[in-house]
Amino acid sequence: MHKVSNPVKHPKKRWSKTHAVYLGAVSGMGIAIAHQVYHAAVGEIPDESPLAHILPEFIGLVAGGALLLAAIAEVRNRL
């Protein structure tokens, strides 16, 4: 029989933080848009200015998604 004494170890492919940030931002954008479409479909339009309601949620979800996936990529690359 043929024995393999030293199997070749392939280096783990690193995740791109740039791609993770982009994917997280786009995902957050999609969630924000879906949330606003839900508000419109159900008829739950806030009494405040639409800009004051939509903009902070949009910015928060885009930034949050980008930070979350960047952190996941960083943790995965360190393990």
C-alpha positions as CSV (number, residue, x, y, z in Angstrom):
1,M,0.0,0.0,0.0
2,H,1.0,3.5,-0.6
3,K,1.2,5.7,2.5
4,V,1.2,9.4,2.5
5,S,3.5,10.5,5.3
6,N,3.2,14.3,4.9
7,P,0.0,15.4,3.3
8,V,0.3,18.8,1.6
9,K,-1.4,21.5,3.6
10,H,-3.0,24.1,1.5
11,P,-3.2,27.6,3.0
12,K,-6.6,28.7,4.0
13,K,-8.0,31.3,1.5
14,R,-8.5,34.6,3.3
15,W,-11.8,36.5,3.0
16,S,-11.6,40.0,1.5
17,K,-12.6,42.6,4.0
18,T,-13.4,45.0,1.1
19,H,-15.8,42.5,-0.4
20,A,-17.3,41.8,3.0
21,V,-17.9,45.5,3.6
22,Y,-19.5,46.0,0.2
23,L,-21.7,42.9,0.7
24,G,-22.8,44.0,4.1
25,A,-23.6,47.5,2.9
26,V,-25.7,46.2,0.0
27,S,-27.4,43.7,2.3
28,G,-28.2,46.5,4.8
29,M,-29.5,48.6,1.9
30,G,-31.8,45.8,0.8
31,I,-33.1,45.3,4.4
32,A,-33.8,49.1,4.7
33,I,-35.7,49.2,1.4
34,A,-37.7,46.1,2.4
35,H,-38.5,47.8,5.7
36,Q,-39.8,50.9,4.0
37,V,-41.8,48.9,1.5
38,Y,-43.4,47.1,4.4
39,H,-44.3,50.4,6.1
40,A,-45.9,51.6,2.8
41,A,-47.8,48.3,2.2
42,V,-49.2,48.0,5.7
43,G,-50.1,51.7,5.8
44,E,-48.0,52.5,8.9
45,I,-46.5,55.7,7.8
46,P,-45.0,57.7,10.7
47,D,-46.4,61.1,11.6
48,E,-42.9,62.6,11.5
49,S,-41.2,63.8,8.4
50,P,-40.4,60.9,6.0
51,L,-36.8,62.0,5.6
52,A,-36.4,62.1,9.4
53,H,-37.7,58.5,9.6
54,I,-36.1,56.9,6.5
55,L,-32.6,58.4,6.5
56,P,-31.4,57.4,10.0
57,E,-32.7,53.8,9.5
58,F,-31.1,53.6,6.0
59,I,-27.7,54.9,7.2
60,G,-27.8,52.7,10.3
61,L,-28.6,49.5,8.5
62,V,-26.1,50.2,5.7
63,A,-23.3,51.0,8.2
64,G,-24.4,48.2,10.6
65,G,-24.3,45.6,7.8
66,A,-20.9,46.8,6.6
67,L,-19.4,46.7,10.1
68,L,-21.0,43.3,10.9
69,L,-19.6,41.5,7.8
70,A,-16.2,43.2,8.1
71,A,-16.0,42.0,11.6
72,I,-17.0,38.5,10.6
73,A,-14.4,38.5,7.8
74,E,-11.7,39.7,10.2
75,V,-12.5,37.0,12.8
76,R,-12.6,34.3,10.2
77,N,-9.2,35.4,8.8
78,R,-7.7,35.3,12.3
79,L,-8.9,31.8,13.0
